[in-house]
Amino acid sequence: MSNAESGPRPVVRGGRRGVPGQPVHELLSPREASLGGSTVVRRFLPNLGRRMVGAWCFVDHYGPDDIADEPGMWVPPHPHTNLQTVSWLHEGEVLHRDSLGSEQTVRSRELGLMTAGHGISHAEQSPRSHARLLHGAQLWVALPERHRETAAAFEHHARLPELRSGGGLKAMVILGELDGAASPGTTYSPLVGVDIALTEGADARLPLEPDFEYAVLTMSGTTRVDGAPLPPGSMLYLGCGRKELRLEADSDGGLLLLGGEPFDEEIVMWWNFIGRSQQDIERARREWMAGDARFGSIVGFDGAPLPAPELPPTPLKARGRVR
């Protein structure tokens, strides 16, 4: 999915400064952004208060939207570098096309994982004949220095490992590993992403890695995370230092748990690119606009590629993980 802002501001993210070494509660306030078509997202990362959670550097939540009489999602071809995209749906389906020739419909609770590496372009849209509701999250993972120029790839995993525990909790491991269950999705740094379903009245505990930092996104229902009440469409940053997490639900609910070892590299993130310097971003933008082979082309999408916005006149400034 694209960052469709017309004037994105480049910032430097990453590094361990600002990562609390103990449990905290930080409620992150989203801002709305339009992706074209009828899709409006709530953007939780990057956030004015916190820019990364482990290697997770971008979190959009959208829906549930009634698109029965709407085109639904329609994101034209656009580029990415030095990151992975994770498409995760609770309802509906999204058709993914990319410059590797991949064409795959990703459905609810299926993993669509794209590794941009040195460079890739892709497009996403609701199929012509689509379900009434669209509800999901789009996530980006920053690639560490030693892997950021890796070859581009796309993975689709229709089956993912599940965990069930007493107390009304069911968990599906999207990326990484939890309590001995490991996702088949390729990762390049220590991280985890888990889809959690809670039944009404649930009171359960989930094992955590104390050295990881974590955040929880509420997809649906009214829940309590570590005792903090969370309405639907909210995200709570939890810091580090927990061995387990208590989860409670007053109604059936859905959560996404995102975590990872604090990302100790600083990255520059602008529009749909990640780099290590302003020169990296300038080069990627220039090559995208010139139609360079680095990003390839997409067959089958009825629409023109997204042009890159103009870079701001001011140079990049290091801002760290928090503002």
The 8 nearest C-alpha neighbors of each residue, nearest first, counted from 0:
[[1, 137, 123, 74, 2, 122, 84, 86],
 [2, 0, 3, 271, 77, 74, 34, 270],
 [1, 3, 270, 4, 271, 0, 34, 7],
 [4, 2, 1, 34, 5, 33, 270, 32],
 [5, 3, 6, 7, 2, 270, 32, 33],
 [4, 6, 308, 7, 3, 309, 307, 270],
 [5, 7, 4, 308, 8, 309, 311, 310],
 [8, 6, 4, 270, 5, 269, 9, 308],
 [7, 9, 269, 6, 10, 311, 270, 310],
 [10, 8, 269, 268, 315, 7, 267, 11],
 [11, 9, 267, 268, 315, 316, 12, 8],
 [10, 12, 267, 317, 266, 318, 319, 265],
 [13, 11, 319, 266, 320, 265, 267, 318],
 [12, 14, 265, 320, 264, 319, 262, 266],
 [13, 15, 263, 264, 265, 16, 262, 319],
 [16, 14, 263, 18, 17, 261, 262, 13],
 [17, 15, 14, 18, 320, 319, 321, 13],
 [16, 18, 321, 320, 19, 15, 319, 14],
 [19, 17, 15, 16, 20, 238, 261, 320],
 [20, 18, 21, 238, 17, 239, 22, 23],
 [21, 19, 239, 240, 18, 238, 22, 210],
 [20, 22, 240, 239, 19, 238, 23, 241],
 [21, 23, 238, 239, 240, 237, 241, 20],
 [24, 22, 237, 238, 25, 21, 236, 19],
 [23, 25, 237, 236, 235, 26, 22, 238],
 [26, 24, 236, 235, 27, 23, 237, 234],
 [25, 27, 235, 234, 236, 24, 28, 233],
 [28, 26, 234, 235, 25, 29, 43, 236],
 [27, 29, 26, 43, 30, 233, 234, 46],
 [30, 28, 43, 42, 41, 27, 31, 46],
 [31, 29, 42, 41, 32, 28, 43, 40],
 [30, 32, 41, 40, 42, 29, 39, 33],
 [33, 31, 40, 39, 41, 34, 30, 42],
 [34, 32, 39, 35, 38, 40, 31, 3],
 [35, 33, 38, 3, 39, 74, 32, 36],
 [36, 34, 33, 73, 37, 38, 74, 72],
 [35, 37, 73, 72, 38, 71, 70, 34],
 [36, 38, 71, 35, 72, 39, 69, 70],
 [39, 37, 72, 34, 36, 35, 33, 71],
 [40, 38, 33, 32, 34, 61, 37, 31],
 [41, 39, 61, 32, 60, 31, 59, 42],
 [40, 42, 31, 60, 29, 30, 59, 61],
 [41, 43, 59, 29, 30, 44, 58, 31],
 [44, 42, 29, 58, 46, 45, 59, 41],
 [45, 43, 57, 46, 58, 50, 42, 56],
 [44, 46, 50, 57, 43, 56, 49, 51],
 [47, 45, 44, 49, 50, 48, 43, 27],
 [48, 46, 49, 322, 45, 50, 321, 44],
 [47, 49, 46, 322, 321, 50, 27, 45],
 [50, 48, 321, 46, 47, 51, 320, 45],
 [49, 51, 45, 320, 46, 44, 321, 56],
 [52, 50, 56, 55, 49, 53, 320, 54],
 [53, 51, 55, 54, 258, 212, 213, 56],
 [52, 54, 259, 261, 260, 262, 55, 258],
 [53, 55, 141, 140, 262, 52, 56, 259],
 [56, 54, 140, 52, 53, 51, 139, 57],
 [55, 57, 51, 139, 140, 54, 44, 141],
 [58, 56, 44, 139, 138, 45, 55, 59],
 [59, 57, 138, 44, 43, 42, 137, 60],
 [58, 60, 42, 137, 136, 41, 40, 43],
 [61, 59, 136, 41, 40, 135, 42, 137],
 [62, 60, 40, 135, 134, 136, 41, 39],
 [63, 61, 134, 64, 133, 135, 60, 40],
 [62, 64, 134, 133, 132, 61, 65, 135],
 [65, 63, 62, 133, 132, 66, 134, 61],
 [64, 66, 132, 131, 67, 133, 63, 68],
 [67, 65, 69, 131, 68, 71, 132, 64],
 [66, 68, 131, 69, 65, 130, 132, 129],
 [69, 67, 66, 70, 65, 131, 71, 129],
 [70, 68, 66, 71, 67, 37, 65, 36],
 [71, 69, 36, 72, 37, 66, 125, 68],
 [70, 72, 37, 69, 66, 125, 36, 38],
 [71, 73, 124, 125, 38, 36, 37, 74],
 [74, 72, 124, 36, 35, 123, 75, 71],
 [73, 75, 123, 122, 124, 35, 34, 72],
 [76, 74, 122, 304, 305, 77, 73, 302],
 [77, 75, 122, 304, 121, 305, 120, 74],
 [76, 78, 120, 305, 121, 304, 75, 122],
 [79, 77, 120, 119, 271, 294, 121, 80],
 [78, 80, 272, 271, 119, 115, 118, 120],
 [79, 81, 118, 272, 115, 116, 117, 273],
 [80, 82, 116, 147, 273, 142, 115, 117],
 [83, 81, 141, 142, 115, 140, 80, 116],
 [82, 84, 114, 140, 113, 139, 115, 141],
 [85, 83, 139, 113, 138, 112, 140, 86],
 [84, 86, 112, 138, 111, 137, 139, 87],
 [85, 87, 137, 111, 110, 136, 84, 112],
 [88, 86, 136, 135, 110, 137, 85, 108],
 [89, 87, 135, 107, 90, 108, 134, 136],
 [88, 90, 107, 135, 134, 108, 87, 91],
 [91, 89, 134, 133, 107, 88, 132, 135],
 [92, 90, 133, 130, 132, 107, 106, 134],
 [91, 93, 106, 105, 125, 104, 107, 94],
 [94, 92, 125, 105, 104, 124, 95, 123],
 [93, 95, 104, 124, 123, 103, 125, 126],
 [96, 94, 123, 103, 102, 122, 104, 93],
 [97, 95, 102, 122, 101, 121, 123, 103],
 [98, 96, 121, 101, 99, 297, 120, 100],
 [97, 99, 297, 296, 295, 100, 120, 121],
 [100, 98, 97, 101, 152, 295, 119, 151],
 [99, 101, 98, 97, 102, 96, 297, 298],
 [102, 100, 97, 96, 99, 103, 98, 153],
 [103, 101, 96, 95, 100, 97, 104, 94],
 [102, 104, 95, 94, 105, 101, 96, 155],
 [103, 105, 94, 93, 95, 106, 92, 102],
 [106, 104, 93, 92, 109, 103, 111, 94],
 [107, 105, 92, 109, 91, 108, 104, 88],
 [106, 108, 88, 89, 90, 109, 91, 92],
 [109, 107, 88, 89, 106, 87, 110, 157],
 [110, 108, 157, 107, 106, 156, 105, 111],
 [111, 109, 156, 155, 112, 87, 86, 157],
 [110, 112, 155, 86, 85, 154, 105, 109],
 [113, 111, 85, 154, 84, 153, 110, 155],
 [114, 112, 153, 84, 83, 152, 115, 154],
 [113, 115, 83, 152, 151, 116, 153, 82],
 [116, 114, 151, 118, 80, 119, 82, 79],
 [115, 117, 81, 149, 148, 147, 151, 118],
 [118, 116, 148, 80, 149, 81, 150, 115],
 [117, 119, 80, 115, 294, 116, 293, 79],
 [118, 120, 294, 115, 79, 78, 98, 151],
 [121, 119, 78, 77, 294, 98, 97, 79],
 [122, 120, 97, 76, 96, 77, 98, 78],
 [121, 123, 76, 75, 96, 74, 95, 97],
 [124, 122, 95, 74, 94, 73, 93, 96],
 [125, 123, 73, 72, 94, 93, 74, 126],
 [124, 126, 93, 72, 71, 94, 92, 129],
 [127, 125, 128, 129, 94, 124, 93, 92],
 [128, 126, 129, 125, 70, 124, 71, 94],
 [127, 129, 126, 130, 125, 67, 70, 131],
 [130, 128, 126, 127, 125, 131, 92, 91],
 [129, 131, 91, 132, 67, 128, 92, 133],
 [130, 132, 67, 66, 65, 129, 133, 91],
 [133, 131, 65, 64, 130, 91, 66, 90],
 [134, 132, 91, 64, 90, 63, 62, 65],
 [135, 133, 62, 63, 90, 89, 61, 88],
 [134, 136, 88, 89, 61, 87, 60, 62],
 [135, 137, 60, 87, 59, 61, 88, 138],
 [136, 138, 86, 59, 85, 58, 87, 60],
 [137, 139, 58, 85, 57, 84, 136, 59],
 [140, 138, 84, 57, 83, 56, 55, 85],
 [139, 141, 55, 83, 54, 82, 56, 142],
 [142, 140, 82, 54, 56, 55, 143, 81],
 [141, 143, 147, 82, 81, 146, 140, 187],
 [144, 142, 146, 145, 147, 141, 188, 187],
 [145, 143, 147, 146, 142, 264, 148, 275],
 [144, 146, 143, 147, 148, 142, 149, 187],
 [147, 145, 149, 144, 143, 148, 142, 187],
 [146, 148, 81, 142, 116, 144, 149, 143],
 [149, 147, 117, 116, 146, 81, 150, 145],
 [150, 148, 116, 146, 147, 117, 151, 115],
 [151, 149, 116, 117, 152, 148, 115, 118],
 [150, 152, 115, 116, 114, 119, 149, 118],
 [151, 153, 114, 113, 150, 154, 115, 99],
 [154, 152, 113, 112, 114, 155, 101, 151],
 [155, 153, 112, 111, 113, 156, 152, 184],
 [154, 156, 111, 110, 112, 157, 153, 109],
 [157, 155, 110, 158, 109, 154, 111, 159],
 [156, 158, 109, 110, 155, 159, 108, 106],
 [159, 157, 156, 109, 160, 110, 108, 183],
 [158, 160, 182, 172, 171, 161, 157, 173],
 [161, 159, 172, 171, 180, 182, 181, 158],
 [162, 160, 171, 170, 172, 159, 163, 169],
 [161, 163, 170, 169, 171, 164, 160, 180],
 [164, 162, 169, 168, 170, 161, 165, 167],
 [165, 163, 168, 166, 169, 162, 167, 203],
 [164, 166, 167, 168, 203, 163, 202, 204],
 [165, 167, 203, 202, 201, 168, 164, 204],
 [166, 168, 201, 198, 197, 165, 202, 203],
 [169, 167, 197, 164, 166, 196, 163, 203],
 [170, 168, 163, 196, 162, 195, 164, 197],
 [169, 171, 195, 162, 161, 194, 196, 163],
 [172, 170, 161, 194, 193, 160, 173, 162],
 [171, 173, 193, 182, 174, 160, 192, 159],
 [174, 172, 192, 193, 182, 171, 194, 110],
 [175, 173, 192, 182, 191, 172, 184, 176],
 [174, 176, 191, 182, 190, 181, 192, 186],
 [175, 177, 181, 180, 191, 182, 179, 174],
 [176, 178, 180, 179, 181, 172, 175, 191],
 [177, 179, 180, 206, 176, 207, 162, 181],
 [178, 180, 177, 181, 176, 162, 160, 182],
 [181, 179, 177, 176, 178, 160, 182, 172],
 [182, 180, 176, 175, 179, 183, 177, 172],
 [181, 183, 174, 184, 175, 172, 173, 159],
 [184, 182, 185, 181, 159, 156, 174, 175],
 [185, 183, 182, 174, 186, 112, 154, 173],
 [184, 186, 183, 187, 174, 182, 175, 112],
 [187, 185, 188, 184, 175, 174, 189, 190],
 [186, 188, 142, 185, 146, 189, 143, 190],
 [187, 189, 186, 190, 143, 54, 142, 260],
 [190, 188, 259, 260, 187, 191, 175, 186],
 [259, 191, 189, 258, 175, 188, 260, 53],
 [190, 192, 175, 258, 174, 259, 257, 176],
 [191, 193, 257, 174, 173, 256, 172, 258],
 [194, 192, 172, 256, 173, 171, 255, 195],
 [193, 195, 255, 171, 170, 254, 172, 256],
 [196, 194, 170, 254, 253, 169, 255, 193],
 [197, 195, 253, 169, 168, 252, 170, 254],
 [198, 196, 168, 252, 251, 167, 201, 253],
 [197, 199, 251, 167, 201, 200, 250, 252],
 [200, 198, 250, 251, 249, 201, 248, 197],
 [201, 199, 249, 248, 198, 250, 202, 247],
 [200, 202, 167, 248, 247, 166, 198, 199],
 [203, 201, 247, 166, 246, 200, 167, 248],
 [204, 202, 166, 246, 245, 201, 168, 247],
 [203, 205, 245, 244, 246, 243, 206, 202],
 [204, 206, 244, 243, 207, 245, 203, 246],
 [207, 205, 243, 242, 244, 204, 178, 208],
 [208, 206, 242, 243, 209, 241, 205, 244],
 [207, 209, 211, 210, 242, 241, 206, 240],
 [210, 208, 240, 241, 242, 211, 239, 207],
 [211, 209, 208, 239, 240, 260, 212, 241],
 [212, 210, 260, 259, 209, 208, 239, 258],
 [211, 213, 239, 238, 258, 259, 53, 52],
 [214, 212, 258, 237, 257, 238, 236, 52],
 [213, 215, 236, 237, 257, 235, 256, 258],
 [214, 216, 256, 235, 234, 255, 257, 217],
 [217, 215, 234, 255, 254, 233, 218, 256],
 [218, 216, 254, 231, 232, 233, 219, 234],
 [217, 219, 253, 254, 231, 232, 216, 255],
 [220, 218, 231, 253, 252, 217, 221, 232],
 [219, 221, 252, 231, 251, 250, 222, 253],
 [222, 220, 230, 249, 250, 248, 229, 231],
 [221, 223, 248, 229, 247, 228, 249, 220],
 [222, 224, 228, 247, 227, 226, 229, 246],
 [223, 225, 246, 227, 226, 245, 228, 222],
 [226, 224, 245, 227, 244, 246, 223, 247],
 [225, 227, 224, 223, 228, 245, 246, 247],
 [226, 228, 223, 224, 225, 229, 24, 222],
 [229, 227, 223, 222, 226, 224, 230, 221],
 [228, 230, 222, 223, 221, 233, 227, 231],
 [229, 231, 221, 233, 232, 228, 222, 220],
 [232, 230, 219, 217, 220, 233, 218, 221],
 [231, 233, 217, 218, 230, 234, 219, 216],
 [234, 232, 217, 231, 216, 230, 229, 235],
 [233, 235, 216, 27, 215, 26, 217, 236],
 [234, 236, 26, 215, 214, 25, 27, 237],
 [237, 235, 214, 25, 24, 238, 213, 26],
 [236, 238, 23, 24, 213, 214, 22, 235],
 [237, 239, 212, 22, 23, 19, 213, 21],
 [240, 238, 212, 21, 22, 20, 211, 241],
 [239, 241, 209, 21, 22, 210, 20, 242],
 [242, 240, 209, 243, 239, 207, 22, 208],
 [243, 241, 207, 209, 208, 206, 240, 244],
 [244, 242, 206, 207, 205, 241, 204, 245],
 [243, 245, 205, 204, 225, 246, 206, 207],
 [244, 246, 204, 225, 203, 224, 205, 243],
 [245, 247, 224, 203, 202, 223, 204, 225],
 [248, 246, 202, 223, 201, 222, 203, 224],
 [249, 247, 222, 201, 250, 200, 199, 221],
 [248, 250, 200, 199, 221, 222, 247, 251],
 [251, 249, 199, 248, 220, 221, 252, 198],
 [250, 252, 198, 199, 197, 220, 248, 249],
 [253, 251, 220, 219, 197, 196, 250, 221],
 [252, 254, 196, 219, 218, 195, 197, 217],
 [255, 253, 217, 195, 218, 216, 194, 256],
 [254, 256, 194, 216, 215, 193, 195, 257],
 [255, 257, 215, 193, 192, 214, 254, 194],
 [258, 256, 192, 214, 213, 191, 215, 255],
 [259, 257, 213, 191, 212, 190, 53, 211],
 [190, 260, 258, 53, 211, 189, 212, 191],
 [259, 261, 211, 53, 189, 262, 190, 212],
 [262, 260, 53, 263, 259, 15, 212, 211],
 [263, 261, 53, 54, 13, 264, 14, 260],
 [262, 264, 14, 15, 261, 13, 265, 260],
 [265, 263, 14, 13, 262, 266, 143, 144],
 [264, 266, 13, 14, 12, 11, 263, 267],
 [267, 265, 275, 12, 11, 274, 13, 268],
 [266, 268, 11, 274, 275, 273, 10, 276],
 [269, 267, 273, 9, 272, 10, 266, 274],
 [268, 270, 9, 272, 271, 7, 8, 273],
 [269, 271, 2, 272, 7, 268, 4, 3],
 [272, 270, 79, 2, 269, 1, 78, 273],
 [273, 271, 80, 79, 269, 270, 268, 280],
 [272, 274, 268, 81, 267, 80, 269, 266],
 [275, 273, 267, 279, 276, 266, 280, 268],
 [274, 276, 266, 267, 279, 265, 273, 277],
 [277, 275, 278, 279, 274, 267, 280, 266],
 [276, 278, 280, 279, 281, 315, 275, 267],
 [277, 279, 281, 276, 280, 282, 275, 274],
 [280, 278, 276, 282, 274, 277, 281, 283],
 [281, 279, 283, 277, 278, 282, 274, 284],
 [282, 280, 278, 284, 283, 279, 285, 277],
 [281, 283, 285, 279, 280, 284, 278, 286],
 [284, 282, 280, 286, 285, 281, 287, 279],
 [283, 285, 287, 281, 282, 286, 280, 288],
 [286, 284, 282, 288, 283, 287, 281, 289],
 [285, 287, 289, 291, 283, 288, 284, 282],
 [288, 286, 284, 290, 289, 285, 291, 283],
 [287, 289, 285, 286, 290, 284, 306, 307],
 [290, 288, 286, 287, 291, 285, 284, 292],
 [291, 289, 287, 288, 286, 292, 294, 295],
 [290, 292, 286, 293, 289, 287, 294, 295],
 [293, 291, 295, 294, 290, 296, 286, 287],
 [292, 294, 291, 118, 295, 119, 286, 117],
 [295, 293, 119, 292, 118, 120, 291, 78],
 [296, 294, 292, 98, 293, 120, 119, 291],
 [295, 297, 98, 294, 298, 120, 97, 292],
 [298, 296, 98, 97, 299, 96, 300, 121],
 [299, 297, 300, 296, 100, 98, 96, 97],
 [298, 300, 301, 297, 96, 102, 302, 100],
 [299, 301, 302, 298, 297, 122, 75, 96],
 [302, 300, 299, 303, 75, 298, 304, 76],
 [303, 301, 300, 75, 304, 76, 299, 305],
 [302, 304, 305, 75, 76, 301, 300, 306],
 [305, 303, 76, 75, 77, 306, 302, 122],
 [304, 306, 77, 76, 75, 307, 303, 74],
 [307, 305, 304, 308, 288, 77, 287, 303],
 [306, 308, 305, 284, 309, 288, 287, 270],
 [309, 307, 5, 6, 310, 306, 7, 270],
 [310, 308, 311, 307, 6, 5, 7, 312],
 [309, 311, 308, 312, 6, 281, 8, 7],
 [310, 312, 313, 309, 8, 314, 6, 9],
 [313, 311, 310, 314, 309, 315, 8, 9],
 [312, 314, 311, 315, 310, 316, 9, 8],
 [315, 313, 316, 312, 277, 311, 9, 310],
 [314, 316, 10, 9, 277, 313, 317, 11],
 [317, 315, 318, 10, 314, 11, 9, 313],
 [316, 318, 11, 319, 10, 315, 12, 265],
 [317, 319, 11, 316, 12, 10, 322, 320],
 [318, 320, 12, 13, 321, 317, 11, 14],
 [321, 319, 13, 12, 50, 17, 49, 51],
 [322, 320, 49, 48, 319, 50, 17, 318],
 [321, 48, 47, 318, 49, 320, 319, 50]]
